Amino acid sequence: MRDAIFEYFFVIFIYFYFSAFLAFLNTLILLQWCSCFRSSVLKWSNVFLEANMMQRPPPEDFSLKETRPHLGGGKLTGDKLTSTYDLVEQMQYLYVRVVKAKELPGKDLTGSCDPYVEVKLGNYKGTTRHFEKKSNPEWNQVFAFSKDRIQASFLEATVKDKDVVKDDLIGRVVFDLNEVPKRVPPDSPLAPQWYRLEGTKGEKVRGELMLAVWFGTQADEAFPEAWHSDAATVSGTDALANIRSKVYLSPKLWYLRVNVIEAQDLIPSDKGRYPEVYVKAIVGNQALRTRVSQSRTINPMWNEDLMFVAAEPFEEPLILSVEDRVAPNKDEVLGRCAIPLQHLDKRFDHRPVNSRWFNLEKHIMVDGEKKEIKFASRIHMRICLEGGYHVLDESTHYSSDLRPTAKQLWKPNIGVLELGILNATGLMPMKNKDGRGTTDAYCVAKYGQKWIRTRTIIDSFTPRWNEQYTWEVFDPCTVITVGVFDNCHLHGGGEKNGGGGKDSRIGKVRIRLSTLETDRVYTHSYPLLVLHPNGVKKMGEIHLAVRFTCSSLLNMMYMYSVPLLPKMHYIHPLTVSQLDNLRHQATQIVSMRLTRAEPPLRKEVVEYMLDVGSHMWSMRRSKANFFRIMGVLSGLIAVGKWFEQICNWKNPITTVLIHLLFIILVVYPELILPTVFLYLFLIGVWYYRWRPRHPPHMDTRLSHADSAHPDELDEEFDTFPTSRPSDIVRMRYDRLRSIAGRIQTVVGDLATQGERLQSLLSWRDPRATALFVLFCLIAAVVLYVTPFQVVALLVGIYVLRHPRFRYRLPSVPLNFFRRLPARTDCML
């Protein structure tokens, strides 16, 4: 018993000693890796910096800045805030609701009036719409005057009669601003009251006006639809609608699977030849077709899937046509059918739906009239709307929603994301107006199916929005995108403002929710970076407040164990080319539907938010991705260099300690995995104190945007197909051939090494294979009679031997491997 206890404590002692020793050695490895990684990054960075130093201006401040704004009126409780609009700064407004008027006197010769109300506060003036010949009009319009810009002590609401020459005064109501009440939501709205109209001298006149006047904040429910004094220069109903804040919803997208099985009783016009039949399917702007059937008969078979994207409400039917390729550029239609999408089966799992036969209609011309053939051919298909997939309209690297289409398959939400869009600073002039630069900025944020658009701040380089929005979160590994744009559809349209009819992009920010701590308010100023043909440019900064609140920590932790996409993506996966094509179709449908909203969220805005052009070729992105791979592999390279120094006894003390560690590993192999995982745990705990405190942002150095050559940027901004002159295209093609030649060489070398491995047992070189087989027999006998620990100890000591016992020539196994044959000599 005593010996067993002694042995137990001895093992524990050896275990902790081994753990401490391994931790020490791993620390050395980590330090070496960090130093090697840092030196490699600095080396490549210096190369690009020196190459571009002569043509680049001094670097701008592209960093992220933490701020401390006065959120929610400053009502703080610990780390959380305690008001309805607690992620934005309070903005005070004077609200005037003009409801209606009654018993207005007639001012025209006919005894009628065309009334409207003019609300005036200092230099700011807003007017309601006017009515024709109506003495009891109803407007129900709200006006909002920013308290920061109020320069008067009285508010005047004047009722006027619209006239051709000069509008006549009917009466007015004057309010002293010191007597105006203050309303704070969630108080009920202030009830409007009737006010007797007064003349210019204060005398009572005929008519009454119903008004409500109060001071409030942007949290007031009247704020979104109110006329704002900031937009006093904007006129027209359409222009006013273009500057208001709105919430949009993406259309519900489905994958439409069309499984074309076979057709029967086709009637080709030329019965003396074997038909070459295929099926063409069209849904809206999407058109796909099957391959030509291998069975060249009137009963062809395909059994081929065609995938489309469809959006609710289903507006376009599925149109199928069976066609015969009569000549190289001539096809004959053998039959058509149109299938409404709203009547199709919806599939939520992998179980197949029932197939159906559809009649094909065919028309012929008789005496100049189109007549239908009574005898109909048939086509056998299995068609369904796939609800178990997530329709990708964003890149999976920064997708904001990963749920399946069918709402029945949705899991409960795990939290709430709150975003406060505070302000922007230092914006660049985006267009010219009256001979000076100006910017009419608004923000768009996209997360899941919900898009939000803030109001447009007219003619300001430092706009203040202070608007707050909320989203439900179903997966923490998602990304919210916030973009800033210049509104080019005011003051008579974009053409007159130099905007080309498109809203100009100012920049965007992506925030990954998994990088945020729960229940913490992040307030940062993000740089707005846009890549131009002449280089990266900072267009300003946007000030955001973000909070991710988790409703169930256990559910959120569980989400890290489930697949990223719905299970149908793994049970019946789609090919990469299918996903690329379907994503392109999905983005086109989303942009088209949102463009039809009122006010429209324009196509250029939607495509920029969804990063539509990210798949196009870019030399800059290719370099950035290459150096990202090198950054990932640099740790392994550093470990390899460190081990080479150990083997060469560069530091004898470290090498001796490695020998001791190796002996411990061989004697007690059961301690290897526990110690490795224990040390990983200690590393994680140790680095917790240096965890990132700020969310990530756009990195110009990682993107190689600050060191890209002007020609590379010009190529990136080139259209597809190209619009550049032939000599530039030839130069870029030659450069691409040079790069592809290097990649071809590397791929060929990898294939050569693999073929040499295969030739070990293929008897392609009979002498080499005989030597290897004999070696395997001897090794099997030796390893069978020798304990594994002895073999491992001898191999380790041999690998770590002193340089005095090493030779500069390659080792015997390496010489043998390099002499093995490959198939390079068989290539043309």
N, C-alpha and C positions, 0 to 999 in steps of 0.2 A: 504493500500500500504506500509506504514511504517512498519507494522508488518511483512509483507511478506519479505521485504528487510532484516529486523532484523533476521528473521528465516533463510533466505538464508545465511547470513554471519555467523550465529551461526553454521549452518551445516558445512560450510567450515572450521571454526575454529576447530570444533570437528573432522573433517576429517584429518586435518593436525596434530592435537594433537595425534589422534589415530595412524596415520602413523609414527610419530616420536617415539611414545611409542612402537609400534610393531617392528620398526626397532631396537630399543634398546633391546627388548626381543629376537628378532631373532639373534642379535649379540651375546647375551649370549648363545643361543642355538648353534650357529656356533662355538663359542670358546670351549664350552663343547664337542661338537662333534669332533673337531680337537684334543683336548687333549685325549679323549677316543680312537680315532682312532690311534693316535701316540703311546699311551701306549700299545694298543693291538698289533700293528705291532712290536714294540720293544720287547714285551713279546715273541711272536712267533719267532722272529729273534734270540733272545738270546738263546732260547731253542735249535734251530738248530745249532747255533754257538758253544754252549757248547758241544753239542753232537759230533761235527765234528772237534773240535779244535785240538785234539791230532793227527789227521791223515791228516790234510790239511796244505799245505805250506802257508807262509805269502801271503795275498791277493795281486794280481797284480793291476796295474792301468787300470781299464776297463772303464774309463770315456771318454766322448767326449770332444775334445779340439778345440776351435775356433782358426783359424790361419789367417794370413794376408799375403798371397803370393803376388808376383809381377806379377799380371795377365795382359795379353795383352800388355806387354811392359810398363805397368804403366800408360796407357792413360785413365784417369778417368774423368767422367763427372757426378758429383753428386754421386748417388748410382749406376749408370749404367756405363758400360764400352763400349768403342767405336771402336772396331776393329773386324775383322771377327772371329779370334780366341781369344775372349776376356775373356774366362773363364779358360784359361791355361797359363802357363808361356811360353814365347817364347824360342824355342830351335833353335840355328843356325846350319845350315848344309851346307857343300860344296857339290853341286850336279854336277854330271858328266853324261851327256847323250851321250852314244856311239851309233851313228845312223847307219853308214855304212862305207865301204871303197871301193876304186876302183883302178883298174890297179895295183894290188899287184903282185910282181914278183914271179915266181915259184922257190921253193927251193928244190923240190924233183928231182930225176933223170928223172922223167917223165915230168918235167917242170910245175907241178901244185903245189898248196900249200893248206894246211889245216889251215886257219887263225882263230885266236881268239885274243882278246884284253885283256891286263892286265893293270888295273888301280891301280897305286901304290902311296900311300901318307904316307911317313914315314914307320912305321912298319905294316901299314894296306894295304892289297892287295886284290882286287876283280877281277874276271875274267869273261868274257862272255863265252857263249857256242861256240864251234868251228864247222866249216863247212868242209865237205870233198870236196877237189878239187874244190875250188871256189875262183876266184880272185876278185869278186865283191860282197862280202858278205853284208848282212843287219842284224844287231842285234837289234837295237832300245831298248837298255837296259839302266837303270838309276842306278847310284851308289850314295849313300849318306854317307858322312863322318861327324861325329859329330865334330863341331868346338871346343868343349871343350877338345877333345882328339887329336887335330892336333898338332904334334910336328915337323913338317917340313915346309919349306917355298916354296917348289916346288911340283907340281903335275906332275906325269909322266904317260902318256898313251902309252903303248908299244904294237905294233902289232907283234905277234909271229906265227910261223908255227909249228903246232902240229907234233911231231915226236915220234918215239918209244923210242929212246935212250935219246936224248936231243933236246928240242925245239929250233928252229932257230929264230934268231932275224930278222925281216923284216924292222922295223923302229919304230920311236917313236916321240911323241910330248910332249914338256915340257912347263908347265905354271907356271908363277910366281904368287903366291897367292895374292900378293899385287895389281896385275893388274886385278884380277877377279872381275867382276861387281856384284852388289847386286840387287836382284829382290824381290819386295814386292807385293803379290797379292792384288788387282785384276789386276795387270799388266798382259799383254799377255805373253805367254811363250817366253823365249829367243830363237831366231832362231839359229839353229846349222849352223856351218860354216865348209868349207873344209880347212884342214891343211895339208901342204906338209910334208911327213915323213922325219925324219932326222936319220942319223946313230949315232953310239956311240960317234964319234968325232965332231958331229954337221954338217956334210956334208949332202947335200940333196940327198935323194935316191928316187928310183921309188916308186910310190904309194901315195895315199892321204886318209886321215881319216876325216870323218865328225863328229864333236863334238860340244857340248854346255856345257859350264862350268859357274856356277854362285853360289853365296851365297844366301840362302833362309832360310825359317823356316818350321816348320811342317805343316803350312797352304798351302804349295805348293801342287799342284795337282799331282806332281810326287812322293810325299812322300809315299803314301800307297804301290805302286808297286816297290819301289826302293830296291836295295840291300843295307843293312845297315852295316856299319863297326862294329857296336856292335855285329853283328851276323857273324863275320868273321870265327868263329870256326865251323859254321854249314855248312855242305856240302850236296849236293844232291838236286834235284829239289823238291822232295816231302817234305824234311825237311824244305827247304826255304819257301814253300807254307804254312807250318804249323806255321810259326812264323809271318806271315803278318796279318795286321788288316783287318777285313772283316765285312760286314753287312749281316745279314741273315733275312729272313722273314719266320714266321711260316706258315705252309700250311693252306689254308682256310678250316675250319672244318664245317661240317653240321651234324645235327641230322637226321638220317634216320628212319622214322616211317613206320613200316610194320604192317598194321591192317589185320590180318588173319580172314576172315569172315566164309567161309565154303568151302567144297569140294564136288564134285559130281562124281558119277559113278566110285568109287574106285573098284579095282579088287583085293581082297585079295586071297592068294594062298589057304587058308583053308576056304572054304565057309560054313563049318558046325559050325563055332563059331562066336560069336559077336566080331567084330574087336575093338581093343583099339588103336585109331589113334591119333597121334599128328603130329605137323609140326615142323621141325628143319630148322632154317635159319642161314646161314653163310655168313659173310662179312669179308674177309681177315682172321685175327686171332680171330675174334669175332664169337661166336656161342651161339645162344639162341634157346629155344624151347617153344612151348605152352604146356598147360596142356593137359592131355588126354581128348578127347571129351566125354561129358556126353551122347550124342546120339550115341550109339554103332551100327551104321548102315554104309552102304556104302556111305551115304551122311552126313558126320559129320559136326557139327557147332562148332565154337570157339568164334568168335568176340573178339579177344584178340590182344593187341598191343605189338609189340616187337620193342625196340629202340636200334639203333646202332649209331656209329660215323663213318662218311666217310669224306675223305679229297680229295680236288682237287689237281691235276687231278685225276679223278676216275680211278683207275687201276684194282681193283678187282670187279667182278660182285656180285650181290646178288644171292646166291644159295639156293634154297628151296627144301626140300625133305619131302614128306609125308610118315610117317613110321607107321608100325603096330607092337605093342608090342606082339610078339608071345609067348615069355617066359620071365622069370625075367631078363635074360641077353642076350636076343636074339630079335633083331628088324628086320622086313622085310620092305624094301623100296618099296612103292607102286607107286612112281613116283617122278620125279625131274624136275626142271626148273631153268634156269640161266637167270637173268635179268640184263642187263647193266645199271649202275647207271646214266650215262650221258643222258639217254632218259627219266628219270623220271620227274614227275611234281614237281615244287618248290612252296611251300606254304609260304606266307608271313604273314598271319593272321589266325584267327580261323575258317574261312569258310572251310568246308570239300571239298576234291578233289573227283573226280569221281572214282568209283570203277571199276575194270576190271577183266575179266576172263582170266586165263593163262592156257595153255595146259600143262599137266604133261607128261613127257617122261618116258617110262619104257622099259627096255631091258631084253630080255631073252636069254638064251644060247641054241642054236640049233646046234648040231653036232660040239660043241666046238667053235662056232662062235656067236658073240653078234649081236642079231637082235632086231630091234625096233618094238614094238607092234603098229599096225596101229590105233587101237581104243584107243584114249587118254582120260584119266580122266582130270578133270578140277578143278582148285582152284580159289576161288573168294577172291580178296584182294583189299585193298586200300593202295597204296604205294606212299609216297611223301618225298621229302627232305624239312626239316623244316628250313626256313630262318628267322623265327621270334624269335627264341631262341638264347641265347648266349651259345656257347659250352664252358663249364667250363673246362679249363686245369690247373687252379690254384685254390687255396682255395679262397672262397669269402671274407675271412677276409683281404687278402692282394692281391686282384686281380689287374692286371694292365690294364684290358680292360673289359668293360661291354656292348659293343655294340652287336646288333644282327648280325647274319651271313650275311643276305642280305644287300648289300650295299645301296639298295634303301631306307632302313629304317634308315640309319645313319643320325644323326643330324650334323649341322656344328660344327667345332671345336671351343672350347672356349679359347684356348691359346696354348702356346708353352712351352715345357720343354727343357731346355738346361743343359747338364751335361758335366763338365770338369773333366776328370780323370787325376789328376796331377802326383802323385807318391805314393810310399809305403815306409815305413821305418820299420826297425827292423824285417824283415821277418826271419823266422826260416829255417834252412837247411832242404830240403824235400827229398833229395836223395844224394847218394855218387857218386863222379866222381874222378877218379885218387887218391883215398884214402882221399878225403876231402869232406865236405858237400857243396852242391850247390843248388841253386833254379833258375829255369827259369820261371819267373812269367808272367802271362797275366791276363787281366780282361775281364769279360763278363757282360754286362748290358742288362736287359730285361724290356721292357715296351710296352704293346700292342702286336702287331704282329711282331714288329721289335726287333731283337737281334743284338747286336754289340759285336765284339771281338777285343780287342786292339792287337797290335803286342807283341810278346814275347821278353822280355828283358833277354838276356842270362847271366847266372852266376852272379847274382847281388842280394844282400839282401836289396838294396835301389833302386829299379827300378824307372825310370822316364819315364812316358808315354806321358803326356801332350797332350792328344787327346780329342777332343770336338765333341759331338754328339747332335742331336736335334730330338725331337719327337713332333708330334701333340697331344694335350690333348683334349679329348672329355668329360671327367668327372673328377672333382677335387678330388673325393673320391676314388682315385686309388693309387697304390704303385709301385714305381720303385725298382727293385732289382739289386744290383751290387755285383758280386762275383769275388773272386781272386783265381786263380788256378795255379798249377805248371805243366808245359808242360813236360810230360814224354815220348814224341814221337820224341825226337831229338837224335842225335849221335848214330843212329842204333836201336832205338826203346826203349820202356819202360821196357822190360824185363831186359836189360843190366844195366839199371839205378836204379834198385831196386824199380821201380814204379808199378810193376805188370801189366804193359800194360795199366794202367788207370791214367788219370790226377788227381793228388791229390788236394783236397780242402784245401784252406788256410783260407777261411772265406767269409762271405757275409754281406751286409748291405741292409736294407730296409728303404726307405724314403717315407712317405705318403705325397702326394702333398697338401692335405687339411691343413696340419700343417705348410705350407710355406706361408709367406707373398708374395704377388705379386710384381714383379719387384725388388726384393731384391736378392743380390748375397750372398749365404751361402757358406762359406769356412770353412770346419771343417776336422779334422783328426779323423776318425772313427776307433775304435778298431776292429780288425779281430779276432773273437772268434769262436772256434770250440770245440764241446763237444767230448771228447775222453772217452774210457772206464775207464781211470784213473782220469777223472775229466775235468773241463773246462780249456782250455788253450788259452792264447793270442798268436796268430801267427804273430802279427805285427800290423801295422796301415796303413790305406789307406787314402789318402788326396784327397778330392773331392770338387768341386765347382758346386753349383746347383743354377739355376734360373728358376722360374716359371713366365712366362709373360702371362697376361690375355688380350685377345683381346676385350672382352665385359664383363664388370662387371655384367651387368644386366642378361646376359645369364648364367653366372656362378652362380649367386644367384638363378636363376630359377631352376638350376640343383638340388638344395637341396630339391625341392618340388616334383620331379618326382621319380618314383620307381627306386630302385637300378638296377634291372634287366629288360630286355625287357618285355612288357606286356604279351607275351605268357606264361611266367613263372608263371603268376598269373591267366590267363584265363584257361589254360590247364596245371596245375602244374604237375611236375614229382615227383615221390616219392623220399624219401631220399636214399633208396637203389638203385634206378635207377640212381640218380645223382652221387652217389659214384662209381658205376660201369662204368658209361659213362665217368666220369673224369679220371678214371684209363685207359680206352681205349684211351681217347684223349691224355693223356701224353705219352702213348706208341707210338701213331702215330706221335706225334710231335718229340719225340726223334729219332724215326726211320728215319723220313724224314730229320732232320737236320744232322743226322749221315751220310747220303748219300750225303751231300753237299761237295764241294771241296774248301778249306780244311774242313774236317768234324768238326762239333760241337758235341763232343762225348756224348754218352748216359749218362755217369756218371755226366757230367757237366749239361746237360739239367735236369736230375732228381733232382740234388741238387738245381738248380735255381727254379724249380717248387715245391720243398718241397714235393716230392712224398711220403715219409714215415711218414708224419705228423699224419696220422690217426692210426698208430700202437700204441698199448698199452705202456704206460710209467708211472711208479709210480711217477717219478719226475714231469711230466706234470700234473698228477692227483693232486698231492699236490699243485702245483702252481695254478691250476685252482680253487681248493678248497679255497685257501687263497685269490684269486682274488674275489671270491664270498663273503668271509668274509669281505674283504675290502669294497665291495659295501654295504653290510648290516650293517657294523659297524656304519654308520651314524644313521640308524634307531635304532640300539641298544643303541647308546649314547643318542639319544633323549628320548628313553624309560627310561633309567636310570635317566636322568635329570628330567623327569616328575615324576618319583617315589620319587626323592628327594623333589620336589615341594609339592607332596601330603603328605610327611612325615615332612614338615616344617623344613627341614635342614637349610634353610636360610629364616627366617621369613619375611625379607623385600622383597625378591624376590617373595615369596608366596603371600604377600599382593598385590604387583603390578600385579601379575597374576590374582588375584581376581578382581581388578579394570579393567584390560584388558578384562576379560571374561564378566563383566557386560556391558562394552562398545560394545562388539561384539553382545551381546544379544539384546541391545537396538537399535543398528544401524547395523543390519546384512547386509544391502546393501553395507557397506563399506569394507567388508571382502575381496572379490576378487580384487577390484581395488587396495587396499593397498598391497595385496600379490604380484600382478604383478608389482606394483611400486617398492616394495622392491627388487624383483628379478632384475629389471632393475638397481637399485642402486648398488646391489651386483656385477653385471656384469661390470658396469662402474668402481667400486672401484677396482676390481681385474684386470682391464686392465693394470694397471701399473706393475703388477707382472706376466704378460703373459709370456709364455715360449719364450725365445729368440733363442733357438737352436732346431733343429729337433730331434725327439726321435731316440734312437738307441737301440741295443740289451742290455737288462738289465739282468745281471746274477742273481741278487737278486730276481727280479720278477719271473724269470724262475726257481729258486731254483737250478740253475746249480752249484753254488759255495758251496752248502750244501748237495748235493745228496750223498747218501751212495754208496760205490763202488759196492755193489751187485745190487743196483737199476740201476746203469749205465750199468753193465754187462747184466742185463735183457733187458735194452733198446736197446743195440747193438746186442742182440741175433737175429739169423735168424728166419724166419717163414717158415715152422715149426721149432721148436727149435732144436739146435744141442748140448745142454748142457747135462751132465750126469744125470741119473735118480734121484739121491739123491738131486741134486740142483733143478731139476724141481719139485720134490715132496715138497721141502721146500717152493718154490715160490707158488706152488698151495695151500698149507696150509695157507700161508700168504694172498693170494687172497681170500680164503674162509673166513678167519677171518674178512677182510675188508668188504666183501660182507655180512657177518652176521650182522655187525653193520648197514650197509645200509638197510638191510632187516628189522631190528628192527625199524629204523626211518620211513620207508615206512609203516610198519604195524601200528605204532602209528598215522601217518597221516590218514590212512584209518579208524582207530577206531574213531577218532574225527569226521570225515565226516559221518560215520554211526550213531553216536550219534545224529548229527544234523537231519539226515533223520528220526530217530526214534521218534522225537518230535511229529510228526503227523501221524506216521504209526500205532499206537495202538499196537505196539509190547509189550510195557508195558502199559496196559490200565490205571493204576492209574496215571502214569507220564503224559501220553497224556491227560487224563481228567484234571489234574491240569494245564497243559499248555494251554489247550483250554479255561478253566475258567478264567485263568489269561489274555489271549488275549481279552476275552469279556469285562472284567473289565477295562483293559487298553484302549480299544477302546472307551468305554463310557466316561472315565475320560479325555482322550485326545480330545474327541469331544466337551466337554463342557468347557475345560480349554485352554486358549491361549497357543500357542506353546512356546512363549518367557518365560512364567512363568514356564512351564515344563522344558525347557532347563536351566533356572536359578536354579531351585531346584536341578536338576541332577548334574549340575556343582558344586554347593556348597556342595552337598553330597560327590562327588568324591574328592574335595579339602578340606575336613573337617580336623580338627586338630587331631593329633595322640591320644589326650585324649579321643576322641570319636570313636576310632578304636579298633578292637579286633584282636588278633593274629590268631584266627581261620579263615579258609576260609569263604568267603561270601556265603549267601544262594543260589544265582544263580549258583555259581560255584559248590556247593555241589549237587545241583539238576542236573546239566549237567553231573557231574562225575558218577552219579548213573544211567544214561540212558544206555540201553543195546546196545551192538555192536555185530557184527557177529563173533567175535574172538572165542566164545565158540562153534561155528559150524565148525571150521577148524580142520583138522586132525593134 
